[in-house]
Amino acid sequence: MKVRKLTIEQEQQEKEEYFRSLSGEERLRMMRILNDRLRKPGVDYELRNKKVKVTRLS
């Protein structure tokens, strides 16, 4: 196993290149897995019939 020392920017760039090299289905699967891991149990993430405030970030 080869170990390389990378800066944060280099590591992020390699991750992005790897993600772009995947097929569309593999990208969707990976994003779905990540989204499921970040969801908290017991929280309703559905926005239907709810008031939503949109703010501008610029």
C-alpha positions as CSV (number, residue, x, y, z in Angstrom):
1,M,0.0,0.0,0.0
2,K,1.4,3.4,-1.0
3,V,0.8,6.4,1.2
4,R,0.9,9.9,-0.2
5,K,0.7,13.2,1.7
6,L,-1.8,15.5,0.0
7,T,-3.1,19.0,0.8
8,I,-6.8,19.4,1.4
9,E,-7.2,20.9,-2.1
10,Q,-5.4,18.0,-3.8
11,E,-7.5,15.5,-1.8
12,Q,-10.7,17.2,-2.8
13,Q,-9.7,17.4,-6.4
14,E,-9.0,13.7,-6.5
15,K,-12.3,12.9,-4.9
16,E,-14.1,15.1,-7.5
17,E,-12.2,13.4,-10.4
18,Y,-13.1,10.0,-9.1
19,F,-16.8,11.0,-8.7
20,R,-16.9,12.3,-12.3
21,S,-15.4,9.1,-13.6
22,L,-18.3,7.1,-12.3
23,S,-21.4,6.3,-14.4
24,G,-24.6,8.2,-13.7
25,E,-26.2,5.3,-11.9
26,E,-23.2,4.9,-9.6
27,R,-23.2,8.6,-8.8
28,L,-26.9,8.5,-7.9
29,R,-26.4,5.5,-5.7
30,M,-23.5,7.1,-3.8
31,M,-25.4,10.4,-3.3
32,R,-28.5,8.4,-2.1
33,I,-26.3,6.5,0.5
34,L,-24.8,9.8,1.7
35,N,-28.2,11.5,1.9
36,D,-29.6,8.6,3.9
37,R,-26.6,8.7,6.4
38,L,-27.1,12.4,7.0
39,R,-30.9,12.2,7.7
40,K,-31.9,12.3,11.4
41,P,-34.4,9.8,12.6
42,G,-37.8,11.2,13.5
43,V,-37.5,14.4,11.3
44,D,-40.0,15.0,8.6
45,Y,-38.1,16.2,5.5
46,E,-41.2,16.6,3.3
47,L,-41.9,20.2,2.3
48,R,-45.3,19.6,0.8
49,N,-48.0,21.8,2.4
50,K,-45.5,23.7,4.5
51,K,-44.4,27.3,4.4
52,V,-40.8,27.7,3.2
53,K,-38.8,30.8,3.5
54,V,-36.2,31.3,0.7
55,T,-33.2,33.5,1.4
56,R,-30.6,34.8,-1.0
57,L,-27.0,33.9,-0.3
58,S,-25.2,36.5,-2.3
